[in-house]
Amino acid sequence: MGSNKGHIEFIVNPKSGAILKKRTARKFENYLRDKGWEVLVRRTKSMVHVCELATKAATDAECDIVVVVGGDGTVREVAHGLEGSGKKLMIVPSGTENLLATELGLSDDYRKLVRVFEAGFTRELDLGSANGRCFTSIAGFGFDGDIVKKVSEKRSGHITHLDYVQPILETFRDYDFPTLKVVADDEEIFNARGVVFVGNISRYARGIQILHQADYGDGLLDVCVYKCASKVEFIKHFARTVLKLNAGAEDVIYTQCKKVYINSPSENVRTELDGDPGPSLPVKIELIPQAVSVFVPRAGKAARLGDRIKQMFKQE
Ligand SMILES: [Mg+2]
């Protein structure tokens, strides 16, 4: 990439990222300047501000490309702001999980990022909208919604994987698996006790594959329901998911659709969108097809387990 007509909006979440990742972002910024690009750095103040910056970039005729430096939440807000604009988006992952970036085959390795940028290959990314709130990756209903709520209540700035340990243990201790009703494309597919995931990418936290058939640009949402009324059943689902044995199991419902409706008779069901607290039930999810063009490696393979583990150790 080097057609230096316009400028690059370089949107940075200063709160996200360990020191090593901040260094990668700085090197990438310098690389762009060395290549002759005018780089306008925007430091974000809040998630609302992230979306405002991206919306501004979306309508700025002088802006050719948007670079986002941040975690999944920051990337989501930029994608939301750019929706339908045709602007190309380059992601420099610097969060704790970087679920979307990993699914796109991007890593936080400086040289690999430069290679992806120079190749100039992009793919269209679909977005999800849950009660009007945008998400890029996964919406969770129930168990993980509780965990995310607990983590976010304690959050102050950058979080590490250790921040999840206590919330996971507390949620496991207290969770009572309320009933969830799931309607996919106007057909009720589930109405019982369970845990539900809806999304657009195959991998969940730590690379666990829940929505194993998901493709981020196929115009479809993937829905996975774990029928589950007890801690023992939950552990069974979890173990099978880690071992990639959950596909086709009789207590798992898996489908693809364009819209999903989720509700519960219980008032205690929490939701999460891309790792942040989500809207209250009932939730209507719709797909926004081909919302943003993102730079991806041509091969487009999600990062291998070895690379993920290396990344994990770099973060803490
Ligand atoms: Mg999809």
Residues whose N, C-alpha, C, O or C-beta is under 5 A from the ligand:
A	BS01	MG	G199 N200 A214 D215 Y216 G217 D218 G219 L220 L221
